[in-house]
Amino acid sequence: DAGFGKKDDIIALMNDPNSFDANLHLGLMLRQDEDYAGALAYLQRAAAVRPSDLATKYQIALVMLATGKVDEARNELAALVKAAPRFTRCRCYVA
C-alpha cells in the first residue's frame, strides 16, 4: 500500500520480515533520506523476496551509484537492460 509510513512498515516487518511492500517502502524512504546503507539492506531484502521485480533492482543500482559503486551498478543495470530491453531508464546508465 502506497500509504505506508515508516512506523507502519516497521510494524509490518516485525510481523512478517519477508513483507515485500514494507521492505521496499523502507528502502525507498531511507534512500530518499540518503541513508544508503539502510536503504540497500531493505531493497536487497525486497529483491530477495520478489526476484522478478525489476524496479526494485533498479533502485538497488541507484543506491550503488550514489555510494560510488559504479562498476557494480553498471553490472546490475546491464542485467536489467538484458532482462527488459524496453526499460529505458537503465539504458542511459549503461551506454
C-alpha positions as CSV (number, residue, x, y, z in Angstrom):
1,D,0.0,0.0,0.0
2,A,1.5,3.3,-1.1
3,G,0.1,5.0,2.1
4,F,2.5,3.1,4.4
5,G,4.6,5.2,6.8
6,K,7.9,4.3,8.3
7,K,6.2,3.2,11.6
8,D,3.7,1.1,9.7
9,D,6.5,-0.6,7.7
10,I,8.5,-1.4,10.8
11,I,5.4,-3.0,12.4
12,A,4.7,-4.9,9.2
13,L,8.3,-6.2,9.2
14,M,8.0,-7.2,12.9
15,N,5.0,-9.3,11.9
16,D,6.5,-10.5,8.6
17,P,10.2,-9.9,7.9
18,N,9.6,-11.0,4.3
19,S,7.0,-8.4,3.5
20,F,7.9,-7.2,0.0
21,D,6.0,-3.9,0.4
22,A,7.4,-3.0,3.8
23,N,11.0,-3.7,2.8
24,L,10.6,-1.8,-0.5
25,H,8.9,1.2,1.2
26,L,11.5,1.4,3.9
27,G,14.3,1.1,1.4
28,L,12.9,3.9,-0.7
29,M,12.3,6.2,2.3
30,L,15.9,5.6,3.5
31,R,17.3,6.2,0.0
32,Q,15.4,9.5,-0.1
33,D,16.9,10.3,3.4
34,E,20.4,9.4,2.0
35,D,20.8,6.5,4.4
36,Y,22.2,4.4,1.7
37,A,23.4,1.5,3.8
38,G,20.0,1.1,5.4
39,A,18.3,1.6,2.0
40,L,20.4,-1.1,0.4
41,A,19.7,-3.6,3.1
42,Y,15.9,-3.2,2.8
43,L,15.9,-3.0,-1.0
44,Q,18.1,-6.2,-1.2
45,R,15.6,-8.0,1.1
46,A,12.7,-6.9,-1.1
47,A,14.6,-8.2,-4.2
48,A,15.2,-11.5,-2.4
49,V,11.5,-11.8,-1.6
50,R,10.5,-10.9,-5.2
51,P,13.4,-11.5,-7.5
52,S,11.4,-10.8,-10.6
53,D,10.7,-7.2,-9.6
54,L,13.0,-5.2,-11.9
55,A,12.0,-1.8,-10.4
56,T,13.5,-2.9,-7.1
57,K,16.7,-4.0,-8.8
58,Y,16.8,-0.6,-10.5
59,Q,16.5,1.1,-7.1
60,I,19.4,-1.0,-5.8
61,A,21.5,0.1,-8.7
62,L,20.7,3.8,-7.9
63,V,21.9,3.3,-4.3
64,M,25.1,1.7,-5.7
65,L,25.7,4.7,-7.9
66,A,25.0,7.1,-5.0
67,T,27.6,5.3,-2.9
68,G,30.3,5.2,-5.6
69,K,29.9,1.5,-6.5
70,V,29.8,2.4,-10.2
71,D,31.0,-1.0,-11.6
72,E,28.5,-2.9,-9.5
73,A,25.7,-0.5,-10.5
74,R,26.6,-0.8,-14.2
75,N,26.6,-4.6,-14.0
76,E,23.1,-4.5,-12.3
77,L,21.8,-2.1,-14.9
78,A,23.2,-4.1,-17.8
79,A,21.4,-7.2,-16.4
80,L,18.2,-5.2,-16.2
81,V,18.6,-4.0,-19.8
82,K,19.1,-7.6,-20.9
83,A,16.1,-8.8,-18.9
84,A,13.9,-5.9,-20.0
85,P,15.2,-4.2,-23.2
86,R,12.4,-1.6,-23.0
87,F,13.4,-0.4,-19.5
88,T,14.8,2.8,-20.9
89,R,15.9,4.4,-17.6
90,C,18.6,1.7,-17.4
91,R,20.0,2.3,-20.9
92,C,21.3,5.8,-20.2
93,Y,23.5,4.5,-17.3
94,V,24.8,1.5,-19.3
95,A,25.6,3.4,-22.6
